[in-house]
Amino acid sequence: MPDPGQEETVRIVAMDKSFHVDCYRCEDCKCQLSSEVEGRGCYPLDDHILCKNCNAKRIQALTTKMATDL
């Protein structure tokens, strides 16, 4: 939906979903994602929208879990 007084709105499409600019955030740390800021782009993992740092943390956790499961 456009902001009050506006006729148009900007949307971001990622992973076949549409996001309002303010809602395009990392699912873990809630930082706003942007292709213009280093490390703040979208780094999806298993259908989750994440920033670079949170993506790395999840991969590390998965790797650790796999190693302990062996």
C-alpha positions in Angstrom: 0.0 0.0 0.0 1.3 3.5 -0.8 2.1 5.8 2.1 -0.7 8.4 2.9 -0.8 11.1 0.2 1.1 8.9 -2.3 -0.2 7.2 -5.3 2.6 4.8 -5.8 4.9 2.7 -3.6 8.2 1.0 -4.0 8.4 -2.8 -3.5 11.3 -5.2 -3.3 10.9 -8.6 -4.7 13.1 -11.3 -3.2 12.6 -15.1 -3.2 9.3 -14.7 -5.1 7.9 -12.5 -2.3 7.1 -8.7 -2.4 8.3 -6.5 0.5 7.6 -2.9 1.4 11.0 -1.1 1.7 10.6 -0.8 5.5 9.7 -4.5 5.9 12.6 -5.8 3.9 14.6 -6.9 7.0 16.8 -9.7 8.2 14.6 -12.3 9.9 17.1 -12.8 12.8 18.6 -9.3 13.7 15.8 -7.2 12.0 18.3 -4.9 10.3 17.0 -3.3 7.1 18.4 -5.0 4.1 19.8 -2.9 1.2 22.0 -3.7 -1.8 23.7 -0.4 -1.3 25.2 -1.1 2.1 28.1 -3.7 2.3 26.9 -6.8 4.2 23.3 -5.7 4.2 22.2 -7.4 1.1 19.9 -10.4 1.1 21.7 -13.7 1.8 18.9 -16.2 1.7 19.2 -19.6 3.4 16.5 -22.3 3.5 13.8 -19.8 2.5 14.8 -17.3 5.2 15.8 -13.8 4.3 19.0 -12.9 6.2 21.8 -10.3 6.2 25.4 -11.5 5.6 26.2 -11.9 9.3 23.1 -13.8 10.3 23.5 -16.1 7.2 27.1 -16.9 8.4 25.9 -17.6 12.0 23.2 -20.0 10.7 25.6 -21.8 8.5 28.1 -22.1 11.4 25.3 -23.4 13.6 24.3 -26.0 11.0 27.9 -27.0 10.4 28.5 -27.4 14.2 25.3 -29.5 14.5 26.2 -31.7 11.6 29.7 -32.3 13.2 28.2 -33.2 16.6 25.7 -35.6 15.0 28.4 -37.7 13.4 
